[in-house]
Amino acid sequence: MSEPHVTLEPRDPVQEKLRGPLEQQLTSALQVAADRIRDSYTGEPVEQVCQRLLDETRAGLHPDIAAGFQPDMDEFCRVAVAIVRGETT
């Protein structure tokens, strides 16, 4: 599995201006959450790992950013499947 990464699709000039720093923050939170879950994984089902990945990623963000973070859950579940399968970077 390659390192998970968040990519945003800005809809206006303000979002475009904030895109880089926000993508970096979201990606960092996702990578930390994935590493933490991978290190403590004990056989939970994919659905539980996916929810935990979302919860821990949001916990690593500023509350305002976490509240607005609506990731592509199919992509989050792909990361969860890789964790369950024991795939590494």
TORKOLLO-915605 format. One record per residue (C-alpha): residue in three letters; x, y, z. Coordinates in steps of 0.25 Angstrom, whole numbers, padded with zeros to 4 digits, always signed. Last residue first. Layout:
N
ALAXYZ...
***
This chain:
89
THR+0017+0004+0009THR+0011-0008+0016GLU-0001-0018+0013GLY-0006-0025+0025ARG-0019-0030+0018VAL-0027-0022+0029ILE-0018-0010+0027ALA-0020-0010+0012VAL-0035-0012+0014ALA-0035+0000+0023VAL-0028+0009+0012ARG-0038+0004+0002CYS-0049+0008+0012PHE-0044+0022+0013GLU-0044+0023-0003ASP-0059+0017-0003MET-0062+0027+0008ASP-0058+0039-0001PRO-0056+0049+0010GLN-0065+0059+0017PHE-0057+0068+0025GLY-0065+0080+0030ALA-0066+0077+0044ALA-0051+0072+0044ILE-0047+0086+0039ASP-0054+0093+0050PRO-0049+0084+0061HIS-0035+0085+0056LEU-0030+0071+0051GLY-0024+0059+0058ALA-0038+0055+0063ARG-0043+0055+0049THR-0033+0045+0045GLU-0035+0036+0057ASP-0050+0036+0054LEU-0049+0033+0039LEU-0039+0022+0041ARG-0047+0016+0053GLN-0059+0016+0043CYS-0051+0009+0032VAL-0045-0001+0043GLN-0059-0004+0048GLU-0064-0007+0033VAL-0052-0015+0030PRO-0054-0025+0042GLU-0045-0025+0054GLY-0033-0034+0054THR-0024-0028+0064TYR-0019-0015+0058SER-0010-0007+0067ASP+0001-0003+0058ARG-0008-0002+0046ILE-0017+0007+0053ARG-0006+0016+0058ASP+0000+0017+0044ALA-0014+0019+0037ALA-0017+0030+0047VAL-0003+0037+0045GLN-0005+0036+0030LEU-0019+0042+0030ALA-0015+0053+0039SER-0003+0057+0030THR-0012+0056+0018LEU-0022+0065+0024GLN-0012+0075+0028GLN-0004+0075+0014GLU-0017+0076+0007LEU-0021+0088+0015PRO-0008+0094+0012GLY-0009+0092-0003ARG-0024+0095-0005LEU-0025+0108+0002LYS-0023+0117-0010GLU-0032+0108-0018GLN-0043+0108-0008VAL-0042+0124-0009PRO-0042+0123-0024ASP-0055+0114-0024ARG-0059+0100-0025PRO-0047+0093-0020GLU-0045+0078-0023LEU-0037+0073-0011THR-0027+0061-0011VAL-0024+0054+0002HIS-0012+0044+0002PRO-0010+0030+0007GLU+0004+0025+0007SER+0005+0014-0003MET+0000+0000+0000
***
